[in-house]
Amino acid sequence: MFHASENHIDKLLRLTYGQLLASRPENNRVSSKKGDSTEIFGALLQLTDPRARLSRAMGRSILFSAVGELAWYLAGDNTIAFISHYLGKKYAQFSDDGGITANGAYGKRIFLPREASQWNRVISLLRARPGSRNALIQIFSNDDAARQSNDIPCTCTLHFVVRKDALHLHAHMRSNDAWIGLPHDIFSFTMLQELAAAELGYELGTYQHSVASLHLYDDNEFGPSRTSAKEYIGEGSFEEIAMPAMPTGDPWTFAQEFLSAEQEYRNGNFSFEPASSLPDYWTDLVIISKLHSMIKAKVRSDQYEETISKLHPCYRVLVLDRIDRWAGSDDTAFGILRNF
């Protein structure tokens, strides 16, 4: 059993990758259809500050893909076209219907049907009985165990509890890829935790992430996971910066405005302007989705400089890292990095 508790995602990932890269008798070598990997069977990771959910490492920043995946979840969407916009075309190979939908899409399972969703049940339960141990969302189902599919959910449950006036979350995974899946899952699930805390009016508690099979793939078609993990550890420590707190009160009006803006930008409407009443917290997420779609469309204009300047400082270095990597592969790219 591997256990780690830290206040920042980079510290947590560093300990986890170090454990997976070391030659330890408790580590397993596993061959699967996705490739060979090193596995820890039985891991419990705790992030004591769930807002410290974004890595500060250059080249490890998942800001755009993480925000995109969160939007996919909140929209209750299961289309490959939506998530591929953020995670790339390879995601289509996990579809059972030729690249149209994803069987394991979490958002549909959590948020649909809207009026009778698992999410609404959990919120209603904790409002009525804050001490309940039954506020649990089930993602992996009995049907998943019985079917043949290219996309079986890795997450089993999301278990919300209120203790000492704070909302805590324990996520349990049957399987978790430590390089790509783990940081994305921690980001999305802690965002859901903070959404629930805001909706219920509680402080944000700790986040626990338990995994049966936590594994790090050898270098394969999905990316140089093992090599990348070694390089990440070799970078040393990073500045510990957390995301700002989500505004208190019902977050769903703002979340819906964020989703509407994200859709406009994903469809190429870069002139779309969200409501001026949108709080800075949600405006930042809107801007991040806009920048991703602009970069993906290879838009070159002075909009980048103006748009990035509006972002909270915690996001700027991650956005510039992404633009720097893109610009470095294109001699005709703009030179906005000089201005920040």
Sine and cosine of phi, psi and omega as CSV:
sin_phi,cos_phi,sin_psi,cos_psi,sin_omega,cos_omega
0.00,0.00,0.79,-0.62,0.03,-1.00
-0.96,-0.29,0.76,-0.65,0.00,-1.00
-0.76,-0.65,0.72,-0.70,0.05,-1.00
-0.56,-0.83,0.66,-0.75,0.04,-1.00
-0.70,-0.72,0.83,-0.55,-0.01,-1.00
-0.59,-0.80,0.24,-0.97,-0.02,-1.00
-1.00,-0.06,-0.16,0.99,-0.04,-1.00
-0.67,-0.74,0.57,-0.82,-0.07,-1.00
-0.86,0.51,-0.60,0.80,-0.01,-1.00
-0.90,0.44,-0.66,0.75,0.05,-1.00
-0.89,0.46,-0.65,0.76,-0.03,-1.00
-0.93,0.38,-0.68,0.73,0.02,-1.00
-0.92,0.39,-0.63,0.78,0.00,-1.00
-0.87,0.50,-0.72,0.70,0.04,-1.00
-0.90,0.44,-0.66,0.75,-0.04,-1.00
-0.91,0.41,-0.74,0.68,0.00,-1.00
-0.92,0.39,-0.60,0.80,0.05,-1.00
-0.87,0.49,-0.64,0.77,0.03,-1.00
-0.91,0.41,-0.65,0.76,-0.04,-1.00
-0.97,0.26,-0.49,0.87,-0.02,-1.00
-0.99,0.12,-0.36,0.93,-0.03,-1.00
-0.97,0.26,0.48,-0.88,0.08,-1.00
-1.00,0.08,1.00,-0.07,-0.05,-1.00
-0.87,-0.48,0.61,-0.79,-0.03,-1.00
-0.88,0.48,-0.46,0.89,-0.02,-1.00
-0.99,0.15,-0.20,0.98,0.05,-1.00
-0.98,0.21,0.67,-0.75,0.00,-1.00
-0.96,-0.28,0.53,-0.85,0.19,-0.98
-0.98,-0.17,0.81,-0.58,-0.11,-0.99
-0.78,-0.63,0.70,-0.72,0.12,-0.99
-0.95,-0.31,0.77,-0.64,0.02,-1.00
-0.66,-0.75,0.02,-1.00,-0.04,-1.00
-0.92,0.39,-0.30,0.95,0.04,-1.00
-1.00,-0.04,-0.08,1.00,0.03,-1.00
0.80,-0.59,0.03,-1.00,0.00,-1.00
-0.99,0.11,0.56,-0.83,-0.05,-1.00
-0.50,-0.87,0.27,-0.96,0.19,-0.98
-0.98,-0.20,0.72,-0.69,-0.14,-0.99
-0.82,-0.57,0.64,-0.77,0.30,-0.95
-0.97,-0.25,0.84,-0.54,0.04,-1.00
-0.99,-0.15,0.96,-0.26,-0.04,-1.00
0.97,-0.23,0.99,-0.10,0.00,-1.00
-0.66,-0.75,0.63,-0.78,0.10,-1.00
-0.77,-0.64,0.91,-0.41,0.00,-1.00
-0.93,-0.36,0.66,-0.75,0.01,-1.00
-0.79,-0.61,0.76,-0.65,0.10,-1.00
-0.94,-0.34,0.94,-0.33,-0.10,-0.99
-0.97,0.25,-0.39,0.92,0.12,-0.99
-0.87,-0.49,1.00,-0.05,-0.06,-1.00
-0.88,0.47,-0.32,0.95,0.04,-1.00
-0.97,0.25,-0.30,0.95,0.05,-1.00
-1.00,0.08,0.83,0.56,-0.20,-0.98
-0.99,-0.17,-0.05,1.00,-0.04,-1.00
-0.91,-0.41,0.81,-0.59,0.05,-1.00
-0.91,0.42,0.60,-0.80,0.05,-1.00
-0.99,-0.11,0.03,1.00,-0.07,-1.00
-0.94,0.33,0.69,-0.72,0.10,-0.99
-0.93,0.37,0.76,-0.65,-0.03,-1.00
1.00,0.08,-0.14,0.99,0.01,-1.00
-0.94,-0.35,-0.05,1.00,-0.06,-1.00
-0.92,0.38,0.84,-0.54,-0.01,-1.00
-0.93,-0.36,0.37,0.93,-0.15,-0.99
-0.79,0.62,-0.78,0.62,-0.09,-1.00
-0.92,0.40,-0.74,0.67,-0.03,-1.00
-0.93,0.37,-0.55,0.83,0.00,-1.00
-0.93,0.36,-0.69,0.72,0.04,-1.00
-0.91,0.42,-0.62,0.78,0.04,-1.00
-0.90,0.43,-0.67,0.74,0.02,-1.00
-0.91,0.40,-0.63,0.78,0.07,-1.00
-0.87,0.50,-0.70,0.71,0.02,-1.00
-0.87,0.50,-0.66,0.75,0.04,-1.00
-0.85,0.52,-0.69,0.73,0.02,-1.00
-0.91,0.42,-0.79,0.61,-0.09,-1.00
-0.88,0.47,-0.51,0.86,0.01,-1.00
-0.97,0.24,-0.17,0.99,-0.07,-1.00
0.91,0.42,0.45,0.89,-0.10,-0.99
-1.00,0.01,0.51,-0.86,0.07,-1.00
-0.76,-0.65,0.30,0.95,-0.03,-1.00
-1.00,0.10,0.60,-0.80,0.04,-1.00
-0.93,0.37,-0.58,0.82,-0.04,-1.00
-0.85,0.52,-0.66,0.75,-0.01,-1.00
-0.90,0.44,-0.84,0.55,-0.11,-0.99
-0.95,0.31,-0.49,0.87,0.03,-1.00
-0.91,0.42,-0.44,0.90,0.05,-1.00
-0.86,0.51,-0.47,0.88,-0.03,-1.00
-0.95,-0.31,-0.58,0.81,-0.10,-0.99
-0.97,-0.26,-0.07,1.00,0.07,-1.00
0.99,-0.10,0.20,-0.98,-0.11,-0.99
-0.94,0.35,-0.35,0.94,-0.05,-1.00
-0.89,0.46,-0.38,0.93,-0.02,-1.00
-0.88,0.47,-0.45,0.89,-0.05,-1.00
-0.89,0.46,-0.42,0.91,-0.03,-1.00
-0.93,0.37,-0.24,0.97,0.03,-1.00
-1.00,-0.06,0.06,1.00,0.02,-1.00
-0.99,0.15,0.54,-0.84,0.04,-1.00
-1.00,-0.09,-0.11,0.99,-0.07,-1.00
-0.80,-0.60,0.62,0.79,0.10,-1.00
0.98,0.21,0.46,0.89,0.09,-1.00
1.00,-0.01,0.34,0.94,-0.01,-1.00
-0.99,-0.11,-0.77,0.63,-0.04,-1.00
-0.76,-0.65,0.28,-0.96,0.05,-1.00
-0.92,-0.38,0.88,-0.47,-0.02,-1.00
-0.87,0.50,-0.61,0.79,-0.12,-0.99
-1.00,-0.02,0.20,0.98,-0.07,-1.00
-0.82,0.58,0.84,-0.54,-0.08,-1.00
-0.94,0.34,-0.64,0.77,-0.10,-1.00
-0.85,0.53,-0.67,0.74,0.01,-1.00
-0.89,0.45,-0.60,0.80,-0.03,-1.00
-0.96,0.26,-0.52,0.86,-0.04,-1.00
-1.00,0.09,-0.70,0.72,-0.22,-0.98
-0.95,-0.32,-0.08,1.00,0.02,-1.00
-0.88,-0.47,0.50,-0.86,-0.18,0.98
-0.92,0.39,0.55,-0.83,-0.19,-0.98
-0.80,0.59,-0.74,0.67,-0.09,-1.00
-0.98,0.19,-0.32,0.95,-0.03,-1.00
-0.78,-0.62,0.61,0.79,-0.07,-1.00
-0.99,0.15,0.30,-0.95,0.11,-0.99
-0.88,0.48,-0.59,0.80,0.02,-1.00
-0.86,0.50,-0.77,0.64,-0.01,-1.00
-0.88,0.47,-0.60,0.80,0.03,-1.00
-0.89,0.45,-0.69,0.72,-0.01,-1.00
-0.90,0.44,-0.72,0.69,0.00,-1.00
-0.88,0.47,-0.71,0.70,0.00,-1.00
-0.89,0.46,-0.65,0.76,-0.01,-1.00
-0.90,0.44,-0.72,0.69,-0.04,-1.00
-0.95,0.31,-0.42,0.91,0.12,-0.99
-0.94,0.35,-0.64,0.77,-0.04,-1.00
-0.98,0.19,-0.62,0.78,-0.07,-1.00
-0.66,-0.75,0.99,0.12,-0.08,-1.00
-0.84,0.54,-0.45,0.89,-0.01,-1.00
-1.00,0.07,0.09,1.00,-0.08,-1.00
-0.89,0.45,0.56,-0.83,0.13,-0.99
-0.98,-0.22,0.16,0.99,-0.10,-1.00
-0.97,-0.23,0.14,0.99,-0.03,-1.00
-0.99,0.14,0.96,0.27,-0.16,-0.99
-0.81,-0.59,0.74,-0.67,0.09,-1.00
-0.97,-0.22,0.82,-0.58,0.01,-1.00
-0.99,-0.14,0.84,-0.54,0.01,-1.00
-0.98,-0.22,-0.80,0.59,0.10,-0.99
-0.96,0.29,0.79,-0.62,-0.07,-1.00
-0.89,-0.46,0.18,-0.98,0.06,-1.00
-0.89,0.46,-0.57,0.82,0.04,-1.00
-0.89,0.46,-0.58,0.81,0.02,-1.00
-0.90,0.44,-0.61,0.79,-0.01,-1.00
-0.93,0.37,-0.43,0.91,-0.10,-1.00
-1.00,-0.09,-0.21,0.98,-0.12,-0.99
-0.97,-0.26,0.35,-0.94,0.16,-0.99
-1.00,-0.08,0.87,-0.50,-0.04,-1.00
-0.49,-0.87,0.46,-0.89,0.09,-1.00
-0.99,0.11,-0.12,0.99,-0.11,-0.99
-0.65,-0.76,0.99,0.17,0.07,-1.00
-1.00,-0.06,0.79,-0.61,-0.04,-1.00
-0.83,0.56,0.69,-0.72,0.07,-1.00
-0.99,0.12,-0.42,0.91,-0.02,-1.00
-1.00,0.02,0.74,-0.67,0.04,-1.00
-1.00,-0.02,-0.83,0.56,-0.09,-1.00
-0.58,-0.81,0.43,-0.90,0.20,-0.98
-0.85,-0.52,0.90,-0.44,-0.14,-0.99
-0.90,-0.43,0.94,-0.35,-0.03,-1.00
-0.99,-0.12,0.70,-0.71,0.09,-1.00
-0.67,-0.75,0.53,-0.85,0.10,-0.99
-0.96,-0.26,0.85,-0.52,0.04,-1.00
-0.65,-0.76,0.78,-0.63,0.03,-1.00
0.80,0.60,0.71,0.70,0.07,-1.00
0.89,0.46,0.42,0.91,0.07,-1.00
-0.75,-0.66,0.54,-0.84,0.02,-1.00
-0.99,-0.12,0.88,-0.47,0.02,-1.00
-0.97,-0.26,0.40,-0.91,0.03,-1.00
-0.71,-0.70,0.73,-0.69,0.12,-0.99
-0.87,-0.49,0.92,-0.40,0.06,-1.00
-0.99,-0.17,0.70,-0.72,0.06,-1.00
-0.88,-0.48,0.76,-0.65,-0.03,-1.00
-0.91,-0.42,0.66,-0.75,0.15,-0.99
-0.98,0.21,-0.49,0.87,-0.09,-1.00
-0.43,-0.90,0.62,-0.78,-0.03,-1.00
-0.47,-0.88,0.86,-0.50,0.13,-0.99
-0.97,0.24,0.86,-0.50,-0.15,-0.99
-0.95,0.32,-0.42,0.91,-0.10,-1.00
-1.00,0.07,-0.78,0.63,-0.05,-1.00
-0.99,-0.14,-0.76,0.65,-0.11,-0.99
-0.93,0.37,-0.73,0.69,-0.13,-0.99
-0.85,0.53,-0.80,0.59,-0.01,-1.00
-0.91,0.42,-0.56,0.83,0.05,-1.00
-0.92,0.39,-0.68,0.74,-0.01,-1.00
-0.90,0.43,-0.69,0.72,0.01,-1.00
-0.88,0.47,-0.66,0.75,0.04,-1.00
-0.87,0.50,-0.81,0.58,-0.08,-1.00
-0.90,0.44,-0.70,0.72,-0.08,-1.00
-0.94,0.34,-0.60,0.80,0.06,-1.00
-0.94,0.33,-0.49,0.87,0.11,-0.99
-0.92,0.39,-0.65,0.76,0.07,-1.00
-0.90,0.44,-0.63,0.78,0.06,-1.00
-0.86,0.50,-0.70,0.71,-0.03,-1.00
-0.94,0.33,-0.57,0.82,0.10,-1.00
-0.86,0.50,-0.72,0.69,0.00,-1.00
-0.91,0.42,-0.65,0.76,0.01,-1.00
-0.89,0.46,-0.67,0.74,0.02,-1.00
-0.91,0.41,-0.68,0.73,-0.02,-1.00
-0.90,0.44,-0.59,0.81,-0.04,-1.00
-1.00,0.00,-0.28,0.96,0.00,-1.00
0.99,0.11,0.50,0.87,0.02,-1.00
-0.94,-0.35,0.33,-0.95,0.17,-0.99
-0.93,0.36,0.31,-0.95,0.02,-1.00
-1.00,0.05,0.84,-0.54,0.00,-1.00
-1.00,-0.02,-0.43,-0.90,0.00,-1.00
-1.00,0.06,0.31,-0.95,0.05,-1.00
-0.88,-0.48,0.78,-0.62,0.06,-1.00
-0.89,-0.45,0.64,-0.77,-0.10,-1.00
-0.74,-0.67,0.98,-0.20,0.00,-1.00
-0.98,-0.21,0.61,-0.79,-0.08,-1.00
-0.69,-0.73,0.73,-0.69,0.12,-0.99
-0.96,0.28,-0.86,0.52,0.03,-1.00
-0.93,-0.37,0.98,-0.17,0.08,-1.00
-0.98,-0.19,0.87,-0.49,-0.17,-0.99
-0.67,-0.74,0.43,-0.90,0.04,-1.00
-0.85,-0.53,0.90,-0.44,-0.04,-1.00
-0.94,0.34,0.51,-0.86,0.22,-0.98
-0.92,0.38,0.23,-0.97,0.03,-1.00
-0.86,0.51,0.84,-0.54,-0.03,-1.00
-0.48,-0.87,-0.26,-0.97,-0.08,-1.00
-0.91,0.42,-0.32,0.95,0.00,-1.00
-1.00,0.06,0.00,1.00,0.04,-1.00
0.80,-0.60,0.37,-0.93,-0.03,-1.00
-0.98,0.19,0.93,0.37,-0.16,-0.99
-0.86,0.51,-0.77,0.63,-0.08,-1.00
-0.91,0.40,-0.72,0.70,0.03,-1.00
-0.88,0.48,-0.69,0.72,-0.02,-1.00
-0.90,0.43,-0.63,0.78,0.02,-1.00
-0.90,0.44,-0.64,0.77,0.05,-1.00
-0.89,0.45,-0.68,0.74,0.00,-1.00
-0.91,0.42,-0.64,0.77,0.01,-1.00
-0.88,0.48,-0.73,0.68,0.03,-1.00
-0.89,0.46,-0.59,0.81,-0.02,-1.00
-0.93,0.36,-0.27,0.96,0.00,-1.00
-0.95,0.31,-0.29,0.96,-0.02,-1.00
1.00,0.06,-0.25,-0.97,-0.07,-1.00
-0.99,0.14,0.32,-0.95,-0.04,-1.00
-0.80,-0.60,0.32,-0.95,0.07,-1.00
-0.89,0.46,0.73,-0.68,-0.03,-1.00
-1.00,-0.02,0.98,-0.18,0.00,-1.00
-0.82,-0.57,0.72,-0.70,0.03,-1.00
-0.96,-0.28,0.35,-0.94,0.14,-0.99
-0.93,0.38,0.44,-0.90,0.07,-1.00
-0.91,0.41,0.25,-0.97,0.00,-1.00
-0.97,0.26,0.62,-0.78,0.09,-1.00
-0.92,0.39,0.66,-0.76,0.03,-1.00
-0.84,0.55,0.57,-0.82,0.01,-1.00
-0.96,0.28,0.29,-0.96,-0.02,-1.00
0.99,-0.11,0.08,-1.00,-0.04,-1.00
-0.86,0.51,0.88,-0.47,-0.09,-1.00
-1.00,0.04,-0.08,1.00,-0.25,-0.97
-0.97,0.26,-0.51,0.86,0.09,-1.00
-0.88,0.48,-0.69,0.72,0.01,-1.00
-0.94,0.34,-0.63,0.78,0.02,-1.00
-0.89,0.46,-0.64,0.77,0.02,-1.00
-0.92,0.40,-0.61,0.79,0.07,-1.00
-0.91,0.42,-0.64,0.77,0.08,-1.00
-0.87,0.50,-0.71,0.71,-0.01,-1.00
-0.91,0.42,-0.62,0.79,0.03,-1.00
-0.90,0.44,-0.68,0.73,0.01,-1.00
-0.92,0.40,-0.69,0.72,0.01,-1.00
-0.83,0.55,-0.69,0.73,-0.01,-1.00
-0.90,0.44,-0.67,0.74,0.03,-1.00
-0.86,0.51,-0.71,0.71,-0.03,-1.00
-0.94,0.34,-0.63,0.78,0.03,-1.00
-0.88,0.48,-0.50,0.87,0.02,-1.00
-1.00,-0.01,0.10,1.00,0.12,-0.99
1.00,-0.03,0.14,0.99,0.01,-1.00
-1.00,-0.01,0.99,0.17,-0.09,-1.00
-0.98,0.20,-0.14,0.99,0.04,-1.00
-1.00,0.07,-0.09,1.00,-0.03,-1.00
-0.90,0.43,0.69,-0.73,0.02,-1.00
-0.86,-0.50,0.83,-0.56,0.05,-1.00
-0.94,0.33,0.17,-0.99,-0.01,-1.00
-0.85,0.52,0.66,-0.75,-0.03,-1.00
-0.93,0.38,-0.30,0.95,-0.01,-1.00
-0.99,0.14,-0.03,1.00,-0.03,-1.00
-0.91,0.40,0.80,-0.60,0.01,-1.00
-0.87,0.49,0.40,-0.92,-0.02,-1.00
-0.82,0.57,-0.62,0.79,-0.03,-1.00
-0.83,0.56,-0.75,0.66,-0.03,-1.00
-0.98,0.20,-0.50,0.86,0.08,-1.00
-0.88,0.48,-0.63,0.78,0.05,-1.00
-0.86,0.52,-0.71,0.71,0.00,-1.00
-0.91,0.42,-0.60,0.80,0.07,-1.00
-0.88,0.47,-0.72,0.69,-0.02,-1.00
-0.89,0.46,-0.66,0.75,0.00,-1.00
-0.88,0.48,-0.68,0.73,0.02,-1.00
-0.91,0.40,-0.59,0.80,0.02,-1.00
-0.91,0.41,-0.72,0.69,-0.01,-1.00
-0.87,0.50,-0.66,0.75,0.01,-1.00
-0.86,0.51,-0.73,0.68,-0.04,-1.00
-0.92,0.38,-0.57,0.82,0.05,-1.00
-0.91,0.40,-0.70,0.71,0.02,-1.00
-0.90,0.43,-0.67,0.74,0.00,-1.00
-0.88,0.47,-0.59,0.80,0.02,-1.00
-0.99,0.11,-0.02,1.00,0.00,-1.00
0.85,0.53,0.67,0.74,0.07,-1.00
-0.97,0.25,0.74,-0.67,0.06,-1.00
-0.85,-0.53,0.91,-0.42,0.02,-1.00
-0.26,-0.96,0.12,-0.99,0.02,-1.00
-0.96,0.28,0.00,1.00,0.04,-1.00
-0.90,0.44,-0.51,0.86,-0.03,-1.00
-0.87,0.50,-0.78,0.62,-0.08,-1.00
-0.87,0.49,-0.73,0.69,-0.01,-1.00
-0.91,0.42,-0.65,0.76,-0.05,-1.00
-0.93,0.38,-0.71,0.71,-0.02,-1.00
-0.90,0.43,-0.57,0.82,-0.03,-1.00
-0.90,0.44,-0.34,0.94,-0.01,-1.00
-0.99,0.11,-0.24,0.97,-0.08,-1.00
-0.96,0.28,0.49,-0.87,0.16,-0.99
-0.86,0.50,0.64,-0.77,-0.05,-1.00
-0.80,0.59,-0.47,0.88,-0.05,-1.00
-0.91,0.42,-0.34,0.94,-0.04,-1.00
-0.99,-0.14,-0.36,0.93,-0.22,-0.98
-0.88,0.47,-0.72,0.69,-0.04,-1.00
-0.89,0.45,-0.54,0.84,0.00,-1.00
-0.95,0.31,-0.61,0.79,0.06,-1.00
-0.92,0.38,-0.70,0.72,-0.02,-1.00
-0.92,0.39,-0.55,0.84,0.08,-1.00
-0.87,0.50,-0.72,0.69,0.01,-1.00
-0.89,0.45,-0.71,0.70,0.00,-1.00
-0.91,0.40,-0.62,0.78,0.01,-1.00
-0.87,0.49,-0.68,0.74,0.01,-1.00
-0.92,0.39,-0.61,0.80,0.04,-1.00
-0.94,0.35,-0.73,0.68,-0.03,-1.00
-0.88,0.47,-0.56,0.83,-0.01,-1.00
-0.91,0.42,-0.34,0.94,0.01,-1.00
-0.99,-0.14,0.10,0.99,-0.08,-1.00
-0.62,-0.79,0.94,-0.34,-0.07,-1.00
-0.90,0.43,-0.35,0.94,-0.05,-1.00
-1.00,-0.08,0.08,1.00,-0.07,-1.00
-0.93,0.36,0.35,-0.94,-0.03,-1.00
-0.94,0.35,0.23,-0.97,-0.04,-1.00
-0.89,-0.45,0.71,0.70,-0.08,-1.00
-0.94,0.35,-0.30,0.95,-0.06,-1.00
-0.87,0.49,-0.42,0.91,0.00,-1.00
-0.91,0.42,-0.37,0.93,-0.13,-0.99
-1.00,-0.05,0.03,1.00,-0.06,-1.00
-0.79,-0.61,0.00,0.00,0.00,0.00
